[in-house]
Amino acid sequence: MSVSNLTLNNGVTMPALGLGVFQTPPEETSQAVEAALRVGYRHIDTAAAYGNEREVGAAIARSGLARSDIFIETKIWISDYGYEQTLHGFDKSAAKLGIEQIDLLILHQALPSAFDKTLDAYRALETLLADGKVRAIGVSNFMPEHIEQLLAAAKVVPTVNQIEVHPYFQQRKLQELNKQHDILTQAWSPIGGITFYRGGNKSTLEDPVIVEIARLHGKSAAQVMLAWHLQEGRSVIPKSVKPARIAENFDVFDFTLSAEQIAQIDALDTGMRGGPEPEAITLEAYGRAIPEA
Ligand SMILES: NC(=O)c1ccc[n+]([C@@H]2O[C@H](COP(=O)([O-])OP(=O)(O)OC[C@H]3O[C@@H](n4cnc5c(N)ncnc54)[C@H](OP(=O)(O)O)[C@@H]3O)[C@@H](O)[C@H]2O)c1
C-alpha cells in the first residue's frame, strides 16, 4: 500500500503515521525523534504532559529538515484548561518546541465534571486557529457524549479525535460517530502497548491470529496492526525508543492485508479499555502543573 498522507477536514495534510513519545524519558527523546526522522517519519505526537516537548523540538531543530516538512502535534493538559490558561498553554508548548506555529493542537482529555472549562479551552484553540498560531485543532479521549456536547457549542469541528484503538479495544461506535462528523480517528496505543506495558496478561503482539497473519506476509505483529489501522483509514502514532523498532514501525507501506485478514483482526475486539476511564478524569485526580517554558 502507498497511502501515507491523510487530509484533515480543514484541508491540512498530515502524515498518517507518526512517532509517539508518551513515556519516552526526556533524555531519550531526542535520539528517538532523530532516529524517526532519519528513516522518513515526518510527524511527531507529543504532549505538554509528557514533559519532553523541549527534546522533541531540539531534535527537529538539529535535523536540518525544513520546518514545513515536519508535522508537529501536541496536547494541552487539563490543568491548563480555561480560555486564558489554554492560550498560555499554547505559548508554553510552542516555546518548549522552539516553533512559532503548531501543526495540530488538541485537548488531551475531556473534563466531564467541568465541561464548561473544556469548552473554554476549545474556544482558545479556535482563537489560536483563527490567529494562524496552529494549523489544525482537535481533541483526544472524547467519548460520544463529549463530541456531541462540543459540537453543540463549537464553531470549528475538531479535525481529529485521538483515542485508544488497537485490536483488543476498537471503539467502533465512537469511530463511526467521528466519521459522521468528518473527524479523523487517530489511534493511540496502535500496536496495543497499553495491553502489555502495564503488566497486562494478554498482549496484542502475541495474539495468535495477528502472529499468523504476520507470518504469511513476512512481517511482524506490530507491522500487521499498523497496516490494519492504515487500511481502515486511521492515523497511527506508534511509540518506541529503539531505532530498530522505530524503523520497523515505519516499514508498513509495502504490503496489503486481505479483506479477510482485516475482518479477522476486527473480530479480536474484547471491548476492554486499557487506559483510564474518560468519565473518571478530574482535575483532583489527574491535575498537575505544566511548567513554564
Ligand atoms: N491521548 C492519549 O491519552 C494517549 C495515551 C497513550 C498514548 N498516546 C500516544 O500514542 C502513542 C503510542 O501509544 P503507546 O505508547 O501507548 O503504545 P504503542 O505505540 O502501541 O506501544 C508502545 C510499546 O510498544 C513497544 N514497541 C514499539 N514498537 C515495537 C515493535 N515493533 N515490536 C515490539 N514492541 C514494540 C514500545 O517499547 P520500546 O519503546 O521499548 O520499543 C512500547 O512499550 C504514545 O506515544 C502517545 O504519543 C496518547
The ligand as an SDF file (V2000), in Angstrom:
LIG
                    3D

 48 52  0  0  0  0  0  0  0  0999 V2000
   -4.0430   10.8010   24.0360 N   0  0  0  0  0  0  0  0  0  0  0  0
   -3.7420    9.9300   24.9680 C   0  0  0  0  0  0  0  0  0  0  0  0
   -4.3540    9.9160   26.0440 O   0  0  0  0  0  0  0  0  0  0  0  0
   -2.6680    8.9310   24.7280 C   0  0  0  0  0  0  0  0  0  0  0  0
   -2.4950    7.8370   25.5750 C   0  0  0  0  0  0  0  0  0  0  0  0
   -1.4890    6.9070   25.2850 C   0  0  0  0  0  0  0  0  0  0  0  0
   -0.6820    7.1180   24.1830 C   0  0  0  0  0  0  0  0  0  0  0  0
   -0.8350    8.2190   23.3810 N   0  0  0  0  0  0  0  0  0  0  0  0
    0.0180    8.4770   22.2000 C   0  0  0  0  0  0  0  0  0  0  0  0
    0.0810    7.2880   21.4010 O   0  0  0  0  0  0  0  0  0  0  0  0
    1.4410    6.8850   21.2920 C   0  0  0  0  0  0  0  0  0  0  0  0
    1.5460    5.3860   21.1710 C   0  0  0  0  0  0  0  0  0  0  0  0
    0.8310    4.7280   22.2030 O   0  0  0  0  0  0  0  0  0  0  0  0
    1.5260    3.8480   23.3310 P   0  0  0  0  0  0  0  0  0  0  0  0
    2.8860    4.3520   23.5950 O   0  0  0  0  0  0  0  0  0  0  0  0
    0.5620    3.8160   24.4460 O   0  0  0  0  0  0  0  0  0  0  0  0
    1.5430    2.3780   22.7170 O   0  0  0  0  0  0  0  0  0  0  0  0
    2.1180    1.6620   21.4100 P   0  0  0  0  0  0  0  0  0  0  0  0
    2.7460    2.6090   20.4920 O   0  0  0  0  0  0  0  0  0  0  0  0
    1.0070    0.8020   20.9070 O   0  0  0  0  0  0  0  0  0  0  0  0
    3.2120    0.6760   22.0430 O   0  0  0  0  0  0  0  0  0  0  0  0
    4.3980    1.1640   22.6010 C   0  0  0  0  0  0  0  0  0  0  0  0
    5.0840   -0.0090   23.2980 C   0  0  0  0  0  0  0  0  0  0  0  0
    5.4420   -0.9960   22.3530 O   0  0  0  0  0  0  0  0  0  0  0  0
    6.8530   -1.2140   22.3280 C   0  0  0  0  0  0  0  0  0  0  0  0
    7.1650   -1.3550   20.8870 N   0  0  0  0  0  0  0  0  0  0  0  0
    7.2050   -0.3850   19.9560 C   0  0  0  0  0  0  0  0  0  0  0  0
    7.4180   -0.8920   18.7440 N   0  0  0  0  0  0  0  0  0  0  0  0
    7.5210   -2.2190   18.8850 C   0  0  0  0  0  0  0  0  0  0  0  0
    7.7530   -3.2810   17.9840 C   0  0  0  0  0  0  0  0  0  0  0  0
    7.9130   -3.0460   16.6760 N   0  0  0  0  0  0  0  0  0  0  0  0
    7.8150   -4.5510   18.4870 N   0  0  0  0  0  0  0  0  0  0  0  0
    7.6310   -4.7760   19.8060 C   0  0  0  0  0  0  0  0  0  0  0  0
    7.4170   -3.8080   20.7170 N   0  0  0  0  0  0  0  0  0  0  0  0
    7.3550   -2.5360   20.2610 C   0  0  0  0  0  0  0  0  0  0  0  0
    7.4430    0.0200   22.9910 C   0  0  0  0  0  0  0  0  0  0  0  0
    8.6360   -0.2850   23.6870 O   0  0  0  0  0  0  0  0  0  0  0  0
   10.0580    0.3800   23.3130 P   0  0  0  0  0  0  0  0  0  0  0  0
    9.9180    1.8630   23.3900 O   0  0  0  0  0  0  0  0  0  0  0  0
   10.9540   -0.1990   24.3340 O   0  0  0  0  0  0  0  0  0  0  0  0
   10.3620   -0.1010   21.9130 O   0  0  0  0  0  0  0  0  0  0  0  0
    6.3460    0.3890   23.9960 C   0  0  0  0  0  0  0  0  0  0  0  0
    6.4460   -0.4100   25.1690 O   0  0  0  0  0  0  0  0  0  0  0  0
    2.0900    7.4750   22.5450 C   0  0  0  0  0  0  0  0  0  0  0  0
    3.4840    7.5220   22.4790 O   0  0  0  0  0  0  0  0  0  0  0  0
    1.4440    8.8300   22.5760 C   0  0  0  0  0  0  0  0  0  0  0  0
    2.0440    9.6870   21.6200 O   0  0  0  0  0  0  0  0  0  0  0  0
   -1.8260    9.1220   23.6550 C   0  0  0  0  0  0  0  0  0  0  0  0
  1  2  1  0
  2  3  2  0
  2  4  1  0
  4  5  1  0
  4 48  2  0
  5  6  2  0
  6  7  1  0
  7  8  2  0
  8  9  1  0
  8 48  1  0
  9 10  1  0
  9 46  1  0
 10 11  1  0
 11 12  1  0
 11 44  1  0
 12 13  1  0
 13 14  1  0
 14 15  2  0
 14 16  1  0
 14 17  1  0
 17 18  1  0
 18 19  2  0
 18 20  1  0
 18 21  1  0
 21 22  1  0
 22 23  1  0
 23 24  1  0
 23 42  1  0
 24 25  1  0
 25 26  1  0
 25 36  1  0
 26 27  1  0
 26 35  1  0
 27 28  2  0
 28 29  1  0
 29 30  1  0
 29 35  2  0
 30 31  1  0
 30 32  2  0
 32 33  1  0
 33 34  2  0
 34 35  1  0
 36 37  1  0
 36 42  1  0
 37 38  1  0
 38 39  2  0
 38 40  1  0
 38 41  1  0
 42 43  1  0
 44 45  1  0
 44 46  1  0
 46 47  1  0
M  CHG  2   8   1  16  -1
M  END
$$$$
